[in-house]
Amino acid sequence: MSKVQVECRPTDDGWSCDVDIDGNDSGGGTRHLVGVGSTDLARLDPGAVEPTDLVRRSFEFLLERESAQSILRSFDLTDIGRYFPEYEAEIRRA
């Protein structure tokens, strides 16, 4: 499986996270920019003080369903649920 590296920095209403996915046999590496709102972090990962782990687990969720090259380059974390309705329920269980 691809290695996911996440680095988040605070913004006025949450965090902006840079995500690097190392390349593997299926293709080259990719880079993504993901926004995470404070209220979304509280809902999806209660008790977390920052979203690095949530974003990493979210990308692992995505990589189980599509290639790194198919993942949008820039999006808000909650957008995942528009494409994969089971996302929020599964990510809260993880």
Summary of the structure (lengths in Angstrom):
residues: 94
radius of gyration: 12.5
end to end distance: 17.7
largest distance: 38.6
contacts: 262
relative contact order: 0.21
helix: 38%
strand: 31%
